[in-house]
Amino acid sequence: MARLATPFTDLAFCRATLSDGSRSFWLASQMLPAALKNAACGLYAFCREADDLVDEGDNPKQALQSLHTRLDAIYANDPHDSPVDRVLSHIVQDHDLPRELLDALLEGFAWDNDGRRYQTLSEVYDYSARVAGTVGVMMAVLMGIRDERTLARAADLGVAMQLTNIARDVGEDARNGRLYLPLDMMAQAGLDADTFMAYPVHSTALSRVISQILDAADRLYQRADHGIKQLPLSARGGIYSARLLYSAIGHRLADMQYNSIDHRAVVPVRTKIKLLLKATKVPRADPSVREQAPLPECEYLTALAAAAAQHKPSYLAASAPKAFYHRMTWMLDMIAHLDAQQPSSSEQQRSTRS
């Protein structure tokens, strides 16, 4: 089955979850072919719901057990009575999505529940591979990608986005009792992790650590760029849009002297318009970069996806550029409308404190 055939109300619920949960991902999804966009919304909706159940529920361990039970039913093609589960069941059946990828995602959420800290950048990559590298790989699977090197670049993109999240949310995470910065980087900068968690304040030393995290993210974004040309033609602009919109958060943090304790980095609407226009031209791939091995922490994910059954979704036909530019025109009109409603900079500053 090439198209996601599921009730409209279920898809509408999943689309609303994406639009409410992530403005950047929602904007980028509008650049994708309709059926791939629906599948992406369904996948995001399950990830978002799972994260919220574990993160905000009264019994995270029970929530995780329930999520595994829901996956059992989804993979038995007998989903629970939930719009998210029904949509994900269609995705699983249509694309032979490996169960182990979703199990890895839930393992990352379990690590959150355990309050893990990470000694090295490699350990942060281990965590990021589970909660975000999985998503990059699963999106590639939805596009029919089974080439392991292209899957590796998709994992790079997911991990880069998670590193951006970590850098952006240092203050918010600390106030919620969580720390994702590598402990060895903090120690080298003269920061004691326990002291910081007790009194999370911005400092020059903390800026150095956040800058290092964003440098690592930038290296992975650049590696990911060399895999985008390997994606189906009609999907490239949407994925490159997501990459540009998300990496811009890191650039905004740099403009803020890496202070993610007192402020939340928000990319201005006009910048988003410029980036969406830039996304119409995907950079040329360098084969020497494209063929690099996956991060060791992501290698098992790419191997799982490469072994999945091959599908060639009809919604990714090579004749899509014309449709992409129609979607782009619509998006620019909509963003111009949003820009007219954008609050002043002083109002925005008051509203971005979490």
Summary of the structure (lengths in Angstrom):
residues: 354
radius of gyration: 19.7
end to end distance: 43.4
largest distance: 56.8
contacts: 1208
relative contact order: 0.13
helix: 71%
strand: 0%
